[in-house]
């Protein structure tokens, strides 16, 4: 039970940071993505999106893994 709560906290935090980074970088984030990112429960996917968000110029670079 505690482990599940920790996992949920990690995923929620990671999703929040992804959206904050994208907004700060001026990347347009669709409403669909604003709903998709926070509902992702796979930490590995969120970590990948987070890493890509640091250099991405478009949302597809983040979600499709195309960031350089």
Backbone atoms as SQL, in Angstrom:
CREATE TABLE atoms (id INTEGER PRIMARY KEY, chain TEXT, resi INTEGER, resn TEXT, atom TEXT, x REAL, y REAL, z REAL);
INSERT INTO atoms VALUES
  (1, 'A', 1, 'UNK', 'N', 0.818, -1.188, 0.000),
  (2, 'A', 1, 'UNK', 'CA', 0.000, 0.000, 0.000),
  (3, 'A', 1, 'UNK', 'C', 0.867, 1.259, 0.000),
  (4, 'A', 2, 'UNK', 'N', 1.864, 1.306, 0.877),
  (5, 'A', 2, 'UNK', 'CA', 2.750, 2.464, 0.941),
  (6, 'A', 2, 'UNK', 'C', 3.536, 2.588, -0.351),
  (7, 'A', 3, 'UNK', 'N', 4.010, 1.453, -0.859),
  (8, 'A', 3, 'UNK', 'CA', 4.785, 1.464, -2.103),
  (9, 'A', 3, 'UNK', 'C', 3.959, 2.041, -3.251),
  (10, 'A', 4, 'UNK', 'N', 2.690, 1.687, -3.312),
  (11, 'A', 4, 'UNK', 'CA', 1.807, 2.207, -4.355),
  (12, 'A', 4, 'UNK', 'C', 1.666, 3.723, -4.223),
  (13, 'A', 5, 'UNK', 'N', 1.572, 4.207, -2.990),
  (14, 'A', 5, 'UNK', 'CA', 1.470, 5.643, -2.753),
  (15, 'A', 5, 'UNK', 'C', 2.734, 6.379, -3.163),
  (16, 'A', 6, 'UNK', 'N', 3.871, 5.779, -2.885),
  (17, 'A', 6, 'UNK', 'CA', 5.148, 6.372, -3.285),
  (18, 'A', 6, 'UNK', 'C', 5.237, 6.424, -4.799),
  (19, 'A', 7, 'UNK', 'N', 4.874, 5.335, -5.460),
  (20, 'A', 7, 'UNK', 'CA', 4.894, 5.279, -6.929),
  (21, 'A', 7, 'UNK', 'C', 3.985, 6.354, -7.514),
  (22, 'A', 8, 'UNK', 'N', 2.800, 6.504, -6.953),
  (23, 'A', 8, 'UNK', 'CA', 1.861, 7.510, -7.445),
  (24, 'A', 8, 'UNK', 'C', 2.440, 8.910, -7.268),
  (25, 'A', 9, 'UNK', 'N', 3.071, 9.153, -6.141),
  (26, 'A', 9, 'UNK', 'CA', 3.691, 10.454, -5.901),
  (27, 'A', 9, 'UNK', 'C', 4.810, 10.743, -6.882),
  (28, 'A', 10, 'UNK', 'N', 5.616, 9.733, -7.174),
  (29, 'A', 10, 'UNK', 'CA', 6.703, 9.901, -8.133),
  (30, 'A', 10, 'UNK', 'C', 6.179, 10.212, -9.528),
  (31, 'A', 11, 'UNK', 'N', 5.166, 9.473, -9.960),
  (32, 'A', 11, 'UNK', 'CA', 4.639, 9.702, -11.306),
  (33, 'A', 11, 'UNK', 'C', 3.956, 11.059, -11.410),
  (34, 'A', 12, 'UNK', 'N', 3.220, 11.451, -10.388),
  (35, 'A', 12, 'UNK', 'CA', 2.559, 12.758, -10.419),
  (36, 'A', 12, 'UNK', 'C', 3.584, 13.886, -10.449),
  (37, 'A', 13, 'UNK', 'N', 4.623, 13.753, -9.646),
  (38, 'A', 13, 'UNK', 'CA', 5.663, 14.779, -9.620),
  (39, 'A', 13, 'UNK', 'C', 6.386, 14.887, -10.944),
  (40, 'A', 14, 'UNK', 'N', 6.710, 13.745, -11.529),
  (41, 'A', 14, 'UNK', 'CA', 7.417, 13.743, -12.811),
  (42, 'A', 14, 'UNK', 'C', 6.556, 14.381, -13.893),
  (43, 'A', 15, 'UNK', 'N', 5.276, 14.043, -13.911),
  (44, 'A', 15, 'UNK', 'CA', 4.362, 14.611, -14.905),
  (45, 'A', 15, 'UNK', 'C', 4.272, 16.127, -14.749),
  (46, 'A', 16, 'UNK', 'N', 4.199, 16.595, -13.514),
  (47, 'A', 16, 'UNK', 'CA', 4.122, 18.037, -13.269),
  (48, 'A', 16, 'UNK', 'C', 5.370, 18.739, -13.792),
  (49, 'A', 17, 'UNK', 'N', 6.531, 18.157, -13.540),
  (50, 'A', 17, 'UNK', 'CA', 7.770, 18.767, -14.017),
  (51, 'A', 17, 'UNK', 'C', 7.857, 18.767, -15.536),
  (52, 'A', 18, 'UNK', 'N', 7.398, 17.726, -16.180),
  (53, 'A', 18, 'UNK', 'CA', 7.401, 17.690, -17.648),
  (54, 'A', 18, 'UNK', 'C', 6.580, 18.849, -18.189),
  (55, 'A', 19, 'UNK', 'N', 5.383, 19.027, -17.667),
  (56, 'A', 19, 'UNK', 'CA', 4.524, 20.114, -18.142),
  (57, 'A', 19, 'UNK', 'C', 5.136, 21.476, -17.837),
  (58, 'A', 20, 'UNK', 'N', 5.754, 21.630, -16.687),
  (59, 'A', 20, 'UNK', 'CA', 6.386, 22.906, -16.335),
  (60, 'A', 20, 'UNK', 'C', 7.558, 23.216, -17.257),
  (61, 'A', 21, 'UNK', 'N', 8.366, 22.218, -17.557),
  (62, 'A', 21, 'UNK', 'CA', 9.508, 22.420, -18.447),
  (63, 'A', 21, 'UNK', 'C', 9.028, 22.801, -19.836),
  (64, 'A', 22, 'UNK', 'N', 8.046, 22.077, -20.348),
  (65, 'A', 22, 'UNK', 'CA', 7.538, 22.377, -21.686),
  (66, 'A', 22, 'UNK', 'C', 6.978, 23.795, -21.749),
  (67, 'A', 23, 'UNK', 'N', 6.237, 24.184, -20.739),
  (68, 'A', 23, 'UNK', 'CA', 5.678, 25.535, -20.696),
  (69, 'A', 23, 'UNK', 'C', 6.795, 26.568, -20.646),
  (70, 'A', 24, 'UNK', 'N', 7.790, 26.353, -19.813),
  (71, 'A', 24, 'UNK', 'CA', 8.905, 27.293, -19.681),
  (72, 'A', 24, 'UNK', 'C', 9.694, 27.409, -20.982),
  (73, 'A', 25, 'UNK', 'N', 9.774, 26.323, -21.730),
  (74, 'A', 25, 'UNK', 'CA', 10.504, 26.340, -23.002),
  (75, 'A', 25, 'UNK', 'C', 9.663, 26.879, -24.153),
  (76, 'A', 26, 'UNK', 'N', 8.405, 27.178, -23.889),
  (77, 'A', 26, 'UNK', 'CA', 7.539, 27.721, -24.930),
  (78, 'A', 26, 'UNK', 'C', 6.984, 26.680, -25.882),
  (79, 'A', 27, 'UNK', 'N', 7.019, 25.422, -25.479),
  (80, 'A', 27, 'UNK', 'CA', 6.478, 24.345, -26.310),
  (81, 'A', 27, 'UNK', 'C', 4.962, 24.319, -26.145),
  (82, 'A', 28, 'UNK', 'N', 4.257, 24.322, -27.259),
  (83, 'A', 28, 'UNK', 'CA', 2.795, 24.266, -27.220),
  (84, 'A', 28, 'UNK', 'C', 2.364, 22.874, -26.757),
  (85, 'A', 29, 'UNK', 'N', 1.539, 22.845, -25.719),
  (86, 'A', 29, 'UNK', 'CA', 1.054, 21.581, -25.168),
  (87, 'A', 29, 'UNK', 'C', -0.455, 21.525, -25.362),
  (88, 'A', 30, 'UNK', 'N', -0.901, 20.551, -26.135),
  (89, 'A', 30, 'UNK', 'CA', -2.328, 20.403, -26.414),
  (90, 'A', 30, 'UNK', 'C', -3.083, 19.990, -25.156),
  (91, 'A', 31, 'UNK', 'N', -4.383, 20.199, -25.186),
  (92, 'A', 31, 'UNK', 'CA', -5.218, 19.782, -24.057),
  (93, 'A', 31, 'UNK', 'C', -5.156, 18.265, -23.883),
  (94, 'A', 32, 'UNK', 'N', -5.100, 17.549, -25.001),
  (95, 'A', 32, 'UNK', 'CA', -5.002, 16.084, -24.924),
  (96, 'A', 32, 'UNK', 'C', -3.722, 15.667, -24.201),
  (97, 'A', 33, 'UNK', 'N', -2.616, 16.343, -24.486),
  (98, 'A', 33, 'UNK', 'CA', -1.352, 16.025, -23.818),
  (99, 'A', 33, 'UNK', 'C', -1.396, 16.432, -22.352),
  (100, 'A', 34, 'UNK', 'N', -2.074, 17.529, -22.050),
  (101, 'A', 34, 'UNK', 'CA', -2.207, 17.970, -20.653),
  (102, 'A', 34, 'UNK', 'C', -2.992, 16.939, -19.838),
  (103, 'A', 35, 'UNK', 'N', -3.810, 16.158, -20.513),
  (104, 'A', 35, 'UNK', 'CA', -4.536, 15.091, -19.826),
  (105, 'A', 35, 'UNK', 'C', -3.743, 13.780, -19.849),
  (106, 'A', 36, 'UNK', 'N', -3.034, 13.540, -20.946),
  (107, 'A', 36, 'UNK', 'CA', -2.303, 12.278, -21.106),
  (108, 'A', 36, 'UNK', 'C', -1.099, 12.172, -20.165),
  (109, 'A', 37, 'UNK', 'N', -0.317, 13.227, -20.094),
  (110, 'A', 37, 'UNK', 'CA', 0.923, 13.172, -19.320),
  (111, 'A', 37, 'UNK', 'C', 0.661, 12.863, -17.843),
  (112, 'A', 38, 'UNK', 'N', -0.254, 13.584, -17.175),
  (113, 'A', 38, 'UNK', 'CA', -0.475, 13.293, -15.751),
  (114, 'A', 38, 'UNK', 'C', -1.147, 11.949, -15.467),
  (115, 'A', 39, 'UNK', 'N', -1.759, 11.348, -16.471),
  (116, 'A', 39, 'UNK', 'CA', -2.415, 10.060, -16.236),
  (117, 'A', 39, 'UNK', 'C', -1.509, 8.870, -16.553),
  (118, 'A', 40, 'UNK', 'N', -0.310, 9.147, -17.046),
  (119, 'A', 40, 'UNK', 'CA', 0.647, 8.073, -17.305),
  (120, 'A', 40, 'UNK', 'C', 1.127, 7.518, -15.966),
  (121, 'A', 41, 'UNK', 'N', 1.105, 6.211, -15.827),
  (122, 'A', 41, 'UNK', 'CA', 1.513, 5.578, -14.574),
  (123, 'A', 41, 'UNK', 'C', 2.836, 4.819, -14.696),
  (124, 'A', 42, 'UNK', 'N', 3.445, 4.862, -15.872),
  (125, 'A', 42, 'UNK', 'CA', 4.704, 4.157, -16.100),
  (126, 'A', 42, 'UNK', 'C', 5.873, 5.117, -15.876),
  (127, 'A', 43, 'UNK', 'N', 6.610, 4.909, -14.797),
  (128, 'A', 43, 'UNK', 'CA', 7.688, 5.817, -14.434),
  (129, 'A', 43, 'UNK', 'C', 8.781, 5.862, -15.498),
  (130, 'A', 44, 'UNK', 'N', 9.063, 4.746, -16.151),
  (131, 'A', 44, 'UNK', 'CA', 10.087, 4.720, -17.200),
  (132, 'A', 44, 'UNK', 'C', 9.684, 5.615, -18.367),
  (133, 'A', 45, 'UNK', 'N', 8.416, 5.587, -18.735),
  (134, 'A', 45, 'UNK', 'CA', 7.922, 6.453, -19.809),
  (135, 'A', 45, 'UNK', 'C', 8.025, 7.909, -19.395),
  (136, 'A', 46, 'UNK', 'N', 7.609, 8.213, -18.173),
  (137, 'A', 46, 'UNK', 'CA', 7.691, 9.591, -17.684),
  (138, 'A', 46, 'UNK', 'C', 9.141, 10.063, -17.616),
  (139, 'A', 47, 'UNK', 'N', 10.055, 9.201, -17.217),
  (140, 'A', 47, 'UNK', 'CA', 11.475, 9.565, -17.195),
  (141, 'A', 47, 'UNK', 'C', 11.975, 9.883, -18.598),
  (142, 'A', 48, 'UNK', 'N', 11.568, 9.079, -19.571),
  (143, 'A', 48, 'UNK', 'CA', 11.972, 9.310, -20.958),
  (144, 'A', 48, 'UNK', 'C', 11.407, 10.633, -21.460),
  (145, 'A', 49, 'UNK', 'N', 10.110, 10.884, -21.192),
  (146, 'A', 49, 'UNK', 'CA', 9.491, 12.148, -21.595),
  (147, 'A', 49, 'UNK', 'C', 10.187, 13.322, -20.914),
  (148, 'A', 50, 'UNK', 'N', 10.517, 13.167, -19.632),
  (149, 'A', 50, 'UNK', 'CA', 11.211, 14.226, -18.897),
  (150, 'A', 50, 'UNK', 'C', 12.543, 14.545, -19.575),
  (151, 'A', 51, 'UNK', 'N', 13.344, 13.514, -19.848),
  (152, 'A', 51, 'UNK', 'CA', 14.638, 13.722, -20.501),
  (153, 'A', 51, 'UNK', 'C', 14.469, 14.418, -21.843),
  (154, 'A', 52, 'UNK', 'N', 13.496, 14.012, -22.617),
  (155, 'A', 52, 'UNK', 'CA', 13.270, 14.609, -23.935),
  (156, 'A', 52, 'UNK', 'C', 12.756, 16.037, -23.814),
  (157, 'A', 53, 'UNK', 'N', 11.998, 16.325, -22.761),
  (158, 'A', 53, 'UNK', 'CA', 11.439, 17.671, -22.600),
  (159, 'A', 53, 'UNK', 'C', 12.526, 18.716, -22.388),
  (160, 'A', 54, 'UNK', 'N', 13.682, 18.308, -21.922),
  (161, 'A', 54, 'UNK', 'CA', 14.760, 19.256, -21.646),
  (162, 'A', 54, 'UNK', 'C', 15.304, 19.911, -22.904),
  (163, 'A', 55, 'UNK', 'N', 15.203, 19.230, -24.050),
  (164, 'A', 55, 'UNK', 'CA', 15.748, 19.751, -25.304),
  (165, 'A', 55, 'UNK', 'C', 14.724, 19.889, -26.416),
  (166, 'A', 56, 'UNK', 'N', 13.528, 19.431, -26.191),
  (167, 'A', 56, 'UNK', 'CA', 12.512, 19.398, -27.251),
  (168, 'A', 56, 'UNK', 'C', 12.040, 20.795, -27.632),
  (169, 'A', 57, 'UNK', 'N', 11.698, 20.936, -28.892),
  (170, 'A', 57, 'UNK', 'CA', 11.090, 22.181, -29.362),
  (171, 'A', 57, 'UNK', 'C', 9.633, 21.965, -29.744),
  (172, 'A', 58, 'UNK', 'N', 9.223, 20.698, -29.815),
  (173, 'A', 58, 'UNK', 'CA', 7.823, 20.380, -30.096),
  (174, 'A', 58, 'UNK', 'C', 7.359, 19.267, -29.158),
  (175, 'A', 59, 'UNK', 'N', 6.070, 19.194, -28.988),
  (176, 'A', 59, 'UNK', 'CA', 5.493, 18.159, -28.133),
  (177, 'A', 59, 'UNK', 'C', 5.752, 16.761, -28.694),
  (178, 'A', 60, 'UNK', 'N', 5.698, 16.619, -30.005),
  (179, 'A', 60, 'UNK', 'CA', 5.916, 15.293, -30.596),
  (180, 'A', 60, 'UNK', 'C', 7.332, 14.792, -30.330),
  (181, 'A', 61, 'UNK', 'N', 8.300, 15.694, -30.214),
  (182, 'A', 61, 'UNK', 'CA', 9.657, 15.271, -29.876),
  (183, 'A', 61, 'UNK', 'C', 9.698, 14.622, -28.497),
  (184, 'A', 62, 'UNK', 'N', 8.843, 15.073, -27.612),
  (185, 'A', 62, 'UNK', 'CA', 8.798, 14.516, -26.259),
  (186, 'A', 62, 'UNK', 'C', 8.045, 13.192, -26.253),
  (187, 'A', 63, 'UNK', 'N', 6.829, 13.218, -26.730),
  (188, 'A', 63, 'UNK', 'CA', 5.959, 12.044, -26.625),
  (189, 'A', 63, 'UNK', 'C', 6.335, 10.932, -27.591),
  (190, 'A', 64, 'UNK', 'N', 6.917, 11.297, -28.737),
  (191, 'A', 64, 'UNK', 'CA', 7.293, 10.286, -29.721),
  (192, 'A', 64, 'UNK', 'C', 8.768, 9.909, -29.620),
  (193, 'A', 65, 'UNK', 'N', 9.484, 10.546, -28.694),
  (194, 'A', 65, 'UNK', 'CA', 10.885, 10.215, -28.480),
  (195, 'A', 65, 'UNK', 'C', 11.815, 10.681, -29.569),
  (196, 'A', 66, 'UNK', 'N', 11.518, 11.821, -30.173),
  (197, 'A', 66, 'UNK', 'CA', 12.326, 12.298, -31.287),
  (198, 'A', 66, 'UNK', 'C', 13.301, 13.397, -30.894),
  (199, 'A', 67, 'UNK', 'N', 13.354, 13.757, -29.621),
  (200, 'A', 67, 'UNK', 'CA', 14.235, 14.844, -29.185),
  (201, 'A', 67, 'UNK', 'C', 15.692, 14.444, -29.368),
  (202, 'A', 68, 'UNK', 'N', 16.512, 15.432, -29.657),
  (203, 'A', 68, 'UNK', 'CA', 17.938, 15.188, -29.860),
  (204, 'A', 68, 'UNK', 'C', 18.657, 15.168, -28.526);
